[in-house]
Amino acid sequence: MLSEKTGRMTSQPTGAIFCGGQSRRMGRPKAGIIFPDGAALIEKVYAAMKSVCQTVVLVGHGEGVPERLSGLKRVEDITPGLGPLGALESLLASGLDSHYLIAPCDLPCVTEHVFQYLVSRRYDNRPVVFNNTGTIEPLIGLYPDNILPAIRQQIKDGRLSMQQLLVKTDTVCIDLPSAYRPLLTNTNTPFELSRVF
């Protein structure tokens, strides 16, 4: 439903954690990396996301996802190997919702406040992502299902860039508050992982 004051959506979107990457640089599935507190990396993202979403699903092969999250619905890639754009296509084509909050599984420091800040700026029919000091963060954002045709056209044309999608779909880029910047640290390599343990 739309807020009369802002024109923005007020209901909770479905949350979606992307966990279909190959983790080549890490050398093992990132979703299942266990921290000293006993929580898996993906569980940290899930804990933050579930506080702002009615439902959370997993997107991709889910390799390494711990048994504790095995009950979550999983959206498999329609066409494997297309990266995040292919994962987004599969999610939006699932029919689970009209709007989705997405995030990768490798954000060990993320909190509910990051997601809540994003959701509170949700627009009806435009994607919303963070501008992180000049760097756009397409994998942490809100996406409406009405952009599915644009995604499919990009895939058909062999253009798999998420950045191109943002331009094509008139995406809203909101500035990430400076206090939240450390919370978006991701972990692509063992060295990056060692810095957050």
C-alpha positions as CSV (number, residue, x, y, z in Angstrom):
1,M,0.0,0.0,0.0
2,L,1.2,3.6,-0.8
3,S,1.8,6.2,1.9
4,E,-0.3,9.3,1.0
5,K,2.5,11.6,2.2
6,T,5.5,10.1,0.4
7,G,4.1,8.0,-2.4
8,R,6.2,5.2,-1.1
9,M,5.2,1.6,-0.3
10,T,4.5,0.8,3.3
11,S,4.1,-3.0,3.4
12,Q,7.0,-5.3,4.0
13,P,8.7,-6.8,1.0
14,T,9.9,-10.4,0.7
15,G,13.6,-10.7,1.7
16,A,15.9,-12.7,-0.6
17,I,19.5,-13.7,0.2
18,F,21.6,-14.5,-2.8
19,C,23.7,-17.6,-2.2
20,G,24.4,-19.0,-5.7
21,G,27.9,-17.7,-6.3
22,Q,30.9,-19.9,-7.0
23,S,33.1,-18.4,-4.2
24,R,36.2,-18.9,-6.2
25,R,38.2,-16.2,-4.4
26,M,37.1,-17.6,-1.0
27,G,37.9,-21.2,-1.9
28,R,34.8,-22.6,-0.1
29,P,31.1,-21.8,0.0
30,K,30.7,-18.5,1.8
31,A,27.2,-19.1,3.1
32,G,28.5,-21.8,5.5
33,I,31.5,-20.1,7.0
34,I,31.2,-20.3,10.8
35,F,32.1,-17.4,13.1
36,P,33.4,-17.7,16.6
37,D,29.9,-17.2,18.0
38,G,28.7,-20.3,16.2
39,A,26.6,-18.5,13.6
40,A,27.2,-19.1,9.9
41,L,27.9,-16.1,7.7
42,I,24.5,-16.3,5.9
43,E,22.7,-16.5,9.3
44,K,24.0,-13.0,10.1
45,V,22.4,-11.7,7.0
46,Y,19.2,-13.6,7.7
47,A,19.0,-12.3,11.3
48,A,19.2,-8.7,10.1
49,M,16.7,-9.2,7.2
50,K,14.0,-11.2,9.0
51,S,13.3,-8.2,11.3
52,V,12.1,-6.1,8.3
53,C,10.7,-8.8,6.0
54,Q,7.6,-11.0,6.6
55,T,9.3,-13.8,4.6
56,V,12.9,-14.5,3.7
57,V,13.9,-16.8,0.9
58,L,17.2,-18.1,-0.5
59,V,18.2,-17.6,-4.1
60,G,20.6,-19.9,-5.9
61,H,22.1,-23.3,-5.3
62,G,22.5,-22.6,-1.6
63,E,25.7,-24.6,-1.2
64,G,27.0,-24.4,2.4
65,V,23.7,-23.1,3.8
66,P,23.5,-24.6,7.4
67,E,20.8,-27.0,8.4
68,R,19.2,-24.4,10.6
69,L,18.1,-22.5,7.5
70,S,17.1,-25.5,5.5
71,G,13.4,-24.8,6.1
72,L,13.5,-21.5,4.1
73,K,12.1,-21.6,0.6
74,R,14.7,-21.7,-2.1
75,V,14.4,-20.1,-5.5
76,E,16.6,-21.9,-8.0
77,D,18.2,-20.1,-11.0
78,I,16.2,-20.4,-14.1
79,T,19.4,-20.4,-16.1
80,P,22.5,-21.1,-13.9
81,G,25.7,-19.2,-14.6
82,L,24.3,-15.8,-15.3
83,G,25.4,-14.2,-12.0
84,P,23.4,-11.8,-9.9
85,L,21.3,-10.7,-12.9
86,G,20.2,-14.2,-13.5
87,A,19.4,-14.7,-9.8
88,L,17.3,-11.5,-9.8
89,E,15.4,-12.7,-12.9
90,S,14.6,-16.0,-11.1
91,L,13.5,-14.2,-8.0
92,L,11.2,-11.7,-9.8
93,A,9.7,-14.5,-11.9
94,S,8.9,-16.6,-8.8
95,G,5.6,-14.8,-8.2
96,L,6.2,-14.8,-4.4
97,D,5.7,-11.1,-4.1
98,S,5.7,-7.8,-6.0
99,H,8.7,-6.3,-4.3
100,Y,11.9,-7.8,-2.9
101,L,14.6,-6.7,-0.6
102,I,17.8,-8.5,-1.7
103,A,21.3,-8.9,-0.2
104,P,24.3,-11.2,-0.8
105,C,25.1,-13.9,1.8
106,D,28.5,-12.4,2.6
107,L,27.7,-9.3,4.8
108,P,28.9,-10.3,8.3
109,C,28.5,-6.9,9.8
110,V,25.1,-5.9,8.4
111,T,22.3,-5.1,10.8
112,E,18.6,-4.6,10.6
113,H,19.1,-0.8,10.6
114,V,20.6,-0.9,7.1
115,F,17.7,-2.8,5.7
116,Q,15.2,-0.8,7.6
117,Y,16.7,2.4,6.2
118,L,16.4,1.1,2.7
119,V,12.9,-0.3,3.1
120,S,11.7,3.1,4.6
121,R,12.6,4.7,1.3
122,R,10.8,2.2,-0.8
123,Y,9.1,3.4,-4.0
124,D,6.2,1.7,-5.8
125,N,7.6,0.8,-9.2
126,R,11.3,1.8,-9.1
127,P,14.3,-0.1,-7.8
128,V,16.0,1.5,-4.8
129,V,19.8,1.0,-4.0
130,F,22.5,2.6,-2.0
131,N,25.1,5.1,-3.2
132,N,28.1,4.3,-1.0
133,T,30.4,7.3,-1.4
134,G,30.1,7.2,-5.2
135,T,29.9,3.4,-5.5
136,I,26.4,2.1,-6.3
137,E,25.5,-1.1,-4.4
138,P,23.2,-3.1,-6.8
139,L,23.2,-6.3,-4.7
140,I,21.7,-4.5,-1.6
141,G,18.4,-3.1,-2.8
142,L,14.7,-3.1,-3.3
143,Y,13.4,-4.5,-6.6
144,P,9.9,-4.5,-8.0
145,D,8.8,-7.3,-10.2
146,N,7.7,-4.9,-13.0
147,I,11.3,-4.7,-14.2
148,L,11.4,-8.4,-15.1
149,P,11.0,-7.7,-18.9
150,A,14.0,-5.3,-18.8
151,I,16.1,-8.0,-17.1
152,R,15.0,-10.6,-19.6
153,Q,15.9,-8.3,-22.5
154,Q,19.4,-7.7,-21.1
155,I,19.9,-11.4,-20.7
156,K,18.8,-12.0,-24.2
157,D,21.2,-9.4,-25.4
158,G,24.0,-11.0,-23.4
159,R,24.4,-8.0,-21.1
160,L,24.7,-9.3,-17.6
161,S,25.7,-6.1,-15.8
162,M,23.6,-5.1,-12.8
163,Q,24.9,-1.5,-13.3
164,Q,23.3,-1.4,-16.8
165,L,20.0,-2.6,-15.3
166,L,20.0,0.3,-12.8
167,V,20.3,2.8,-15.6
168,K,17.7,1.2,-17.7
169,T,15.1,0.9,-14.9
170,D,15.4,4.5,-13.6
171,T,16.7,3.3,-10.2
172,V,16.5,5.5,-7.1
173,C,20.0,5.8,-5.6
174,I,20.0,6.9,-1.9
175,D,23.0,8.0,-0.1
176,L,24.2,5.5,2.5
177,P,24.6,7.2,5.9
178,S,28.3,7.3,7.0
179,A,27.5,5.4,10.1
180,Y,26.3,2.4,8.0
181,R,29.3,2.2,5.7
182,P,31.3,-0.3,7.8
183,L,28.2,-2.5,8.0
184,L,28.3,-3.2,4.3
185,T,31.8,-4.8,4.4
186,N,31.6,-8.0,2.5
187,T,33.9,-11.0,2.5
188,N,35.2,-12.3,-0.8
189,T,38.6,-13.6,0.2
190,P,40.1,-15.3,3.3
191,F,42.0,-12.1,4.0
192,E,38.8,-10.0,4.1
193,L,37.2,-12.7,6.3
194,S,40.1,-12.5,8.7
195,R,39.5,-8.8,9.2
196,V,36.0,-9.3,10.6
197,F,36.6,-12.4,12.8
